[in-house]
Amino acid sequence: MKIGILTYHRANNYGAMLQAYALRQVMLHYSQDVSFVAYNPQYIKEDYATVVHCKSFASCGKRKKLRYPIYLMHYCYLRIKEWMRNRAFETFASKYLPEGRLDAKYDLIVYGSDQIWCKQYVEACPGYDAFYFGDNDIAARRRIAYAVSMGSIEAQPEDYDFLKASLSRYDAISVREKSLKEFLEGILIKDIKIALDPTLLLTKEQWNTLISGRRLVKDRYALCYNILEDRELDRYAMKYAQKHNMRLINLVPRIYDKAYTNDNFISAGPLDFLHLVRDAEFVISSSFHGVAFSIIFQKQFVAKLNHKAERVCSLLDQLGISKALVTKTSEATEPEIDYNTIDNRLQELRNQSLSYIEGNIQ
């Protein structure tokens, strides 16, 4: 059986690549011919691009012109780090995420996971990307959606005809959030399932096979992965680390033209991400996958999201640990998550999601 996966498998984002890896590992149980459909829109690549630009000498004031050689050295340092980061993602993708041709004939196409049904607001794609909704010429005997997300549901009544027509092409649909399930069932006469993000289908032991036992940071540390760049969360992370007498390691989601200390990991790749979460004493995050991997590696954590928080809410509600998500850091308490209970519930959800996949592979 030839299986294709259509997702954001080439976005330089930890969650995007790791969820793609996880879904392929699951699908390899059913076929050894599993690849990613080679659709990589430029607007997705740009969304995760680093932000390092060189200022011209002419644009600088007198004082800055005197320091321009130092600035150029710093700029070159950032560009090297940018190259190292991109190289780490490219190496991971080439090793673990093989691509298949767009004109190949597939027995099954799996759409998802990730926010591939998110509404776009860029010139290259003003609205929904029809390719991710099955509106393409890919030859496939069956199409299913696995744990797909829209992020925030921004569909307007004028979008409903497109959504109905597109989603009717699928043989089965599962999504990540309860709110999306209810929305789609409201416009489709179809049973929509809820499924786990693919990263949560693999166990801690399976993820550990990807990385060595060595530590990237020898000291005890709290990890902050603040993908939303929330200053309030940064302050909370700093106070937490000081209170508990540990280092604060910042996993930088993208590189900007500014100074960084040694406690800022700016060139980390997907495997470094796994290392840093696994070995942290505590995790502070504004990222869904920061939360997901904290759960996988059984970490105490606090999450703060004001934007697109539904997928985190949905996951934490299912596991009974919704108190770990706050909208203000003043609400944050140091959680005592009982992973004996959580792991049992997670395994139940994992079994349900795997049953959905198995039941739709024919």
Secondary structure per residue as TSV (DSSP state, phi and psi in degrees):
chain	resnum	aa	ss	phi	psi
A	1	M	-	360.0	130.9
A	2	K	E	-97.9	119.0
A	3	I	E	-115.9	131.7
A	4	G	E	-114.3	145.0
A	5	I	E	-117.8	131.5
A	6	L	E	-117.0	108.5
A	7	T	S	-157.6	-170.8
A	8	Y	-	-88.8	66.4
A	9	H	T	-85.5	-6.6
A	10	R	T	-118.4	13.2
A	11	A	S	-78.9	133.0
A	12	N	S	-78.4	70.2
A	13	N	-	-140.6	134.0
A	14	Y	H	-58.3	-50.9
A	15	G	H	-62.2	-41.8
A	16	A	H	-61.3	-47.5
A	17	M	H	-72.8	-36.5
A	18	L	H	-73.5	-34.4
A	19	Q	H	-68.7	-34.6
A	20	A	H	-64.4	-45.6
A	21	Y	H	-57.4	-46.8
A	22	A	H	-62.7	-43.8
A	23	L	H	-64.6	-39.1
A	24	R	H	-64.3	-39.3
A	25	Q	H	-60.8	-39.3
A	26	V	H	-66.3	-45.1
A	27	M	H	-67.7	-24.5
A	28	L	T	-66.3	-15.0
A	29	H	T	-69.0	-21.2
A	30	Y	T	-108.2	-19.2
A	31	S	-	-161.2	146.2
A	32	Q	S	-90.9	-2.0
A	33	D	E	-108.5	78.2
A	34	V	E	-126.4	121.8
A	35	S	E	-141.0	171.4
A	36	F	E	-100.6	130.7
A	37	V	E	-62.1	128.1
A	38	A	-	-78.1	63.0
A	39	Y	-	-114.5	110.7
A	40	N	-	-132.5	79.4
A	41	P	-	-62.1	142.7
A	42	Q	H	-62.5	-32.9
A	43	Y	H	-65.3	-27.9
A	44	I	H	-72.8	-43.1
A	45	K	H	-60.1	-42.7
A	46	E	H	-67.2	-31.3
A	47	D	H	-64.0	-28.4
A	48	Y	T	-108.2	13.3
A	49	A	-	-73.0	153.2
A	50	T	-	-75.4	165.1
A	51	V	B	-122.6	72.4
A	52	V	-	-124.1	112.2
A	53	H	-	-125.6	143.0
A	54	C	-	-90.1	124.4
A	55	K	-	-75.4	139.6
A	56	S	-	-77.2	152.6
A	57	F	G	-59.6	-39.5
A	58	A	G	-65.3	-27.6
A	59	S	G	-81.2	-7.7
A	60	C	S	-88.1	149.5
A	61	G	-	-75.1	179.0
A	62	K	H	-59.1	-48.4
A	63	R	H	-63.4	-42.9
A	64	K	H	-69.2	-29.0
A	65	K	H	-65.4	-34.5
A	66	L	H	-65.9	-31.2
A	67	R	T	-97.8	8.2
A	68	Y	H	-60.1	-39.3
A	69	P	H	-59.8	-37.6
A	70	I	H	-67.6	-40.6
A	71	Y	H	-61.3	-41.4
A	72	L	H	-63.1	-38.2
A	73	M	H	-63.2	-42.5
A	74	H	H	-65.4	-40.5
A	75	Y	H	-62.1	-43.9
A	76	C	H	-63.1	-37.9
A	77	Y	H	-60.9	-45.4
A	78	L	H	-65.8	-38.3
A	79	R	H	-66.6	-35.6
A	80	I	H	-64.3	-44.7
A	81	K	H	-63.1	-37.6
A	82	E	H	-62.6	-44.6
A	83	W	H	-61.9	-42.9
A	84	M	H	-63.2	-41.3
A	85	R	H	-64.2	-49.6
A	86	N	H	-61.1	-38.6
A	87	R	H	-63.8	-39.5
A	88	A	H	-63.3	-41.3
A	89	F	H	-67.6	-43.7
A	90	E	H	-62.9	-39.8
A	91	T	H	-64.5	-43.4
A	92	F	H	-61.7	-46.4
A	93	A	H	-63.7	-43.9
A	94	S	H	-67.1	-29.5
A	95	K	H	-83.9	-38.9
A	96	Y	H	-115.6	-12.4
A	97	L	-	-125.5	70.1
A	98	P	-	-66.1	143.3
A	99	E	E	-101.3	147.5
A	100	G	E	-112.0	159.7
A	101	R	-	-70.4	148.6
A	102	L	T	-65.1	-30.2
A	103	D	T	-94.5	12.1
A	104	A	-	-72.9	158.3
A	105	K	E	-102.0	120.4
A	106	Y	E	-108.1	147.8
A	107	D	E	-79.8	-33.7
A	108	L	E	-146.6	133.7
A	109	I	E	-113.1	127.8
A	110	V	E	-105.6	117.0
A	111	Y	E	-92.2	121.9
A	112	G	-	120.0	-179.2
A	113	S	S	-83.5	-147.7
A	114	D	B	81.8	-177.7
A	115	Q	S	-90.0	50.9
A	116	I	T	-72.1	-15.7
A	117	W	T	-98.9	18.0
A	118	C	-	-73.7	141.9
A	119	K	-	-74.6	131.3
A	120	Q	E	-98.3	151.6
A	121	Y	E	-131.4	52.6
A	122	V	E	-125.6	157.3
A	123	E	T	-60.0	-37.0
A	124	A	T	-71.8	-20.0
A	125	C	E	-151.4	79.4
A	126	P	E	-81.9	78.7
A	127	G	E	134.9	-147.5
A	128	Y	-	-80.7	141.0
A	129	D	-	-84.4	105.7
A	130	A	G	-59.8	-26.1
A	131	F	G	-60.6	-38.3
A	132	Y	G	-78.6	-4.3
A	133	F	G	-104.0	11.7
A	134	G	T	87.9	4.0
A	135	D	-	-87.8	70.9
A	136	N	S	-150.7	177.9
A	137	D	-	-99.9	17.3
A	138	I	-	-66.6	128.4
A	139	A	E	-81.9	117.0
A	140	A	E	-148.0	137.6
A	141	R	E	-73.1	-36.5
A	142	R	E	-137.7	151.9
A	143	R	E	-133.6	128.1
A	144	I	E	-131.3	153.6
A	145	A	E	-106.5	133.2
A	146	Y	E	-120.4	117.5
A	147	A	E	49.1	42.7
A	148	V	E	-76.8	150.3
A	149	S	-	-129.9	151.9
A	150	M	-	-103.1	2.0
A	151	G	S	67.5	-124.0
A	152	S	S	-79.6	137.9
A	153	I	-	-79.7	108.5
A	154	E	-	-116.6	16.4
A	155	A	-	-67.5	137.8
A	156	Q	-	-106.5	161.1
A	157	P	G	-51.0	-34.3
A	158	E	G	-69.8	-12.7
A	159	D	G	-87.7	-13.1
A	160	Y	H	-64.4	-38.1
A	161	D	H	-62.3	-43.2
A	162	F	H	-61.9	-45.9
A	163	L	H	-64.1	-42.9
A	164	K	H	-60.7	-48.6
A	165	A	H	-64.5	-42.5
A	166	S	H	-69.5	-49.1
A	167	L	H	-72.9	-17.1
A	168	S	T	-69.8	-14.5
A	169	R	T	-74.5	-16.8
A	170	Y	-	-83.5	143.3
A	171	D	S	-81.0	-24.9
A	172	A	E	-159.3	148.4
A	173	I	E	-133.6	130.4
A	174	S	E	-129.4	146.6
A	175	V	E	-126.9	175.7
A	176	R	S	-96.0	-28.2
A	177	E	-	-116.6	146.5
A	178	K	H	-61.9	-39.8
A	179	S	H	-62.9	-37.1
A	180	L	H	-71.5	-38.9
A	181	K	H	-56.2	-48.7
A	182	E	H	-66.2	-38.3
A	183	F	H	-64.8	-47.9
A	184	L	H	-68.0	-37.6
A	185	E	H	-66.9	-22.0
A	186	G	H	-73.9	-23.4
A	187	I	H	-113.5	-8.8
A	188	L	S	-121.7	144.7
A	189	I	S	-92.4	72.8
A	190	K	S	-154.5	142.5
A	191	D	-	-79.9	121.3
A	192	I	-	-106.2	130.7
A	193	K	E	-97.5	158.1
A	194	I	E	-105.2	133.4
A	195	A	-	-133.3	156.4
A	196	L	-	-71.7	149.8
A	197	D	-	-55.6	140.7
A	198	P	G	-55.3	-31.8
A	199	T	G	-57.4	-31.7
A	200	L	G	-83.5	-4.4
A	201	L	G	-78.1	-21.0
A	202	L	S	-97.3	146.1
A	203	T	-	-84.4	167.4
A	204	K	H	-55.2	-41.4
A	205	E	H	-64.0	-38.2
A	206	Q	H	-67.4	-40.2
A	207	W	H	-66.8	-35.2
A	208	N	H	-66.0	-20.7
A	209	T	T	-67.2	-19.0
A	210	L	T	-80.4	-24.0
A	211	I	S	-125.8	155.4
A	212	S	-	-80.7	173.5
A	213	G	S	-79.8	-9.8
A	214	R	-	-70.7	154.8
A	215	R	-	-100.0	140.1
A	216	L	S	-78.3	-27.0
A	217	V	-	-126.9	120.6
A	218	K	-	-75.0	-33.3
A	219	D	S	-75.7	163.3
A	220	R	-	-67.9	138.8
A	221	Y	E	-151.9	154.0
A	222	A	E	-98.8	140.7
A	223	L	E	-106.8	129.9
A	224	C	E	-113.7	117.7
A	225	Y	E	-118.2	92.6
A	226	N	-	-106.3	76.3
A	227	I	T	-67.3	-24.7
A	228	L	T	-86.9	-1.5
A	229	E	-	54.1	48.1
A	230	D	-	-86.2	113.1
A	231	R	H	-64.1	-35.2
A	232	E	H	-62.2	-39.3
A	233	L	H	-69.0	-36.7
A	234	D	H	-59.9	-43.5
A	235	R	H	-65.2	-40.4
A	236	Y	H	-62.2	-43.7
A	237	A	H	-61.2	-42.3
A	238	M	H	-63.7	-44.4
A	239	K	H	-64.7	-39.8
A	240	Y	H	-61.7	-46.9
A	241	A	H	-63.7	-40.8
A	242	Q	H	-64.7	-43.7
A	243	K	H	-60.8	-37.5
A	244	H	T	-100.4	10.5
A	245	N	T	54.0	52.3
A	246	M	-	-137.6	163.0
A	247	R	E	-70.8	151.6
A	248	L	E	-108.8	116.9
A	249	I	E	-102.9	124.9
A	250	N	E	-102.7	119.6
A	251	L	E	-90.8	105.3
A	252	V	-	-78.0	122.2
A	253	P	S	-70.8	-29.7
A	254	R	S	-154.5	154.2
A	255	I	-	-91.7	128.9
A	256	Y	B	-113.5	167.0
A	257	D	S	-81.5	78.8
A	258	K	S	-155.3	173.7
A	259	A	-	-80.0	143.4
A	260	Y	-	-129.5	147.0
A	261	T	-	-94.9	176.7
A	262	N	T	-68.3	-16.1
A	263	D	T	-86.0	3.4
A	264	N	E	-105.4	116.1
A	265	F	E	-89.9	104.3
A	266	I	-	-106.8	-10.6
A	267	S	S	-117.9	19.2
A	268	A	-	-69.4	139.7
A	269	G	-	-100.8	-174.8
A	270	P	H	-57.3	-39.2
A	271	L	H	-70.6	-34.7
A	272	D	H	-63.7	-38.5
A	273	F	H	-56.2	-46.9
A	274	L	H	-61.6	-44.8
A	275	H	H	-55.5	-49.6
A	276	L	H	-67.6	-38.0
A	277	V	H	-71.5	-44.3
A	278	R	H	-57.7	-40.1
A	279	D	T	-96.6	1.5
A	280	A	-	-74.8	149.2
A	281	E	S	-79.8	-30.0
A	282	F	E	-156.5	146.7
A	283	V	E	-123.4	133.1
A	284	I	E	-119.3	125.1
A	285	S	E	-148.0	150.7
A	286	S	S	-116.5	25.1
A	287	S	S	-122.5	139.4
A	288	F	H	-58.0	-47.5
A	289	H	H	-75.3	-21.2
A	290	G	H	-62.3	-41.5
A	291	V	H	-68.3	-47.2
A	292	A	H	-58.0	-46.2
A	293	F	H	-76.0	-24.0
A	294	S	H	-62.9	-40.1
A	295	I	H	-68.9	-44.4
A	296	I	H	-58.7	-44.1
A	297	F	T	-91.9	11.2
A	298	Q	T	58.0	51.4
A	299	K	-	-100.8	146.2
A	300	Q	-	-73.1	139.5
A	301	F	E	-154.8	162.2
A	302	V	E	-130.1	135.5
A	303	A	E	-120.6	139.0
A	304	K	E	-130.9	116.3
A	305	L	-	-138.7	129.0
A	306	N	S	-107.6	-12.5
A	307	H	S	-120.4	125.1
A	308	K	S	55.0	46.3
A	309	A	-	-85.5	-7.5
A	310	E	H	-58.8	-41.3
A	311	R	H	-67.2	-33.1
A	312	V	H	-71.7	-44.8
A	313	C	H	-55.9	-45.7
A	314	S	H	-61.1	-45.5
A	315	L	H	-65.3	-47.9
A	316	L	H	-67.6	-34.7
A	317	D	H	-63.3	-41.7
A	318	Q	H	-63.9	-30.1
A	319	L	H	-95.5	-5.6
A	320	G	T	75.1	28.8
A	321	I	-	-130.0	40.6
A	322	S	G	-63.6	-19.8
A	323	K	G	-67.5	-15.5
A	324	A	G	-74.6	-11.6
A	325	L	E	-103.9	127.4
A	326	V	E	-127.0	158.1
A	327	T	S	-101.5	-17.7
A	328	K	S	-135.2	139.7
A	329	T	G	-68.2	-19.6
A	330	S	G	-65.6	-20.3
A	331	E	G	-85.1	-11.9
A	332	A	-	-71.3	133.1
A	333	T	-	-119.1	154.8
A	334	E	-	-74.2	108.8
A	335	P	-	-70.9	154.4
A	336	E	-	-125.8	77.8
A	337	I	-	-76.9	125.4
A	338	D	-	-89.2	100.2
A	339	Y	H	-76.4	-11.9
A	340	N	H	-64.9	-42.6
A	341	T	H	-72.5	-44.0
A	342	I	H	-62.0	-42.5
A	343	D	H	-64.4	-35.3
A	344	N	H	-64.9	-44.3
A	345	R	H	-67.6	-40.3
A	346	L	H	-62.2	-38.7
A	347	Q	H	-66.1	-36.2
A	348	E	H	-61.6	-46.5
A	349	L	H	-65.7	-38.0
A	350	R	H	-62.5	-43.8
A	351	N	H	-63.3	-39.7
A	352	Q	H	-62.9	-43.0
A	353	S	H	-67.5	-41.5
A	354	L	H	-66.7	-33.0
A	355	S	H	-65.8	-37.5
A	356	Y	H	-61.2	-45.5
A	357	I	H	-63.3	-50.4
A	358	E	H	-61.1	-37.4
A	359	G	H	-71.7	-13.9
A	360	N	T	-115.4	12.5
A	361	I	-	-102.5	111.2
A	362	Q	-	-129.0	360.0
